């Protein structure tokens, strides 16, 4: 392949994301990792090596000529699950409007983890066209919303997507527990009869 890169052997491109970001912190320092993560989320250049830390082997394909698409933005957002500064918050919030659904979903996950108070934006995202984005928004809204947001969550108990209905049930239970709200048996409980749904980090 004419664009094949000669990688430094210490670049941990095959490690899980958490371990790659930890290695990046040891190599660059935490603040540089944060700054570079923000740069990627903003669709800016953060350097080839950092892209490999953030995106792993998938990033290698991009550096060798595959289309970048939205992947660097996603990896920048994902890195903020492992390192953080309040300086990143505005860019994560803007990411909720990203045209790529994977970036919107990841930013909702960061908002949940970092407790960024943006409930009105999360309400809007509960009607996103992509089920995984709706589910991520529901989980984040349950963690920071008020009792007034229960109706928004309950609406999604009748979502056409099963995983969104599952997320809505979990979100309803979390919000009800936070405010000691009674559970209304007429609210269209979705029977899941299964294990809790999780997403892997393969994005």
C-alpha positions, 0 to 999 in steps of 0.5 A, spaced: 500 500 500 503 506 497 500 510 503 502 505 509 505 508 515 511 506 519 508 506 526 512 507 532 512 501 536 510 504 542 503 507 539 498 502 543 493 502 537 490 495 539 489 497 546 482 498 548 480 506 548 481 507 556 488 504 555 490 508 549 487 514 553 491 513 559 497 512 555 496 518 551 496 522 558 503 519 560 506 521 553 503 528 552 500 530 559 493 530 561 492 537 559 495 536 552 490 530 551 484 534 553 486 540 548 487 535 543 480 531 544 477 538 544 480 539 537 478 533 534 471 534 537 471 541 533 474 537 527 481 540 527 487 537 526 490 534 533 496 531 529 497 524 526 500 520 533 494 523 537 489 521 532 492 514 533 491 514 540 484 516 540 482 512 534 486 506 535 487 501 529 481 505 525 485 511 525 490 508 522 486 506 516 484 513 515 491 516 515 493 511 510 487 514 506 480 511 508 475 517 508 475 520 515 468 522 515 466 524 522 470 519 526 475 524 529 470 528 532 467 521 535 474 519 538 475 526 540 468 526 544 469 519 546 476 521 549 472 526 554 469 520 557 476 519 560 479 526 561 476 532 562 476 539 563 470 544 564 473 548 558 471 542 554 463 543 556 461 548 550 464 543 545 460 537 548 454 541 548 455 543 541 456 536 539 449 534 540 447 538 534 452 534 530 450 532 523 453 525 525 448 521 529 454 517 533 457 524 535 450 526 538 450 520 541 457 520 544 456 527 546 450 525 550 454 520 554 459 525 556 454 530 558 451 524 563 458 522 565 460 529 566 453 532 569 453 538 564 446 541 565 443 542 559 436 538 560 432 542 554 437 540 549 436 533 552 429 533 551 429 535 544 434 529 543 429 524 545 425 525 539 432 524 534 431 520 528 436 515 530 434 510 536 441 510 539 441 518 540 434 518 543 436 512 548 442 516 550 438 522 551 433 519 555 439 516 560 442 523 561 435 527 562 433 522 567 440 523 571 439 531 571 431 532 569 426 535 574 419 532 575 417 536 570 421 532 565 417 525 567 412 526 561 417 527 556 420 520 558 414 517 559 412 519 551 418 514 549 415 508 553 411 508 546 417 509 542 417 504 535 424 502 537 425 496 543 431 499 545 428 506 546 422 503 550 427 500 554 431 506 556 425 510 557 423 505 562 430 505 566 430 513 565 423 513 568 425 509 574 431 513 575 427 520 575 421 517 579 427 514 584 430 521 585 424 525 586 420 519 590 414 519 584 409 514 584 409 509 578 403 510 574 401 503 572 397 506 566 404 509 563 405 503 558 411 499 561 415 496 556 416 489 558 424 487 557 424 480 560 432 481 559 439 483 561 440 491 561 442 493 555 449 496 554 453 499 548 460 497 547 466 502 545 467 499 538 464 506 535 
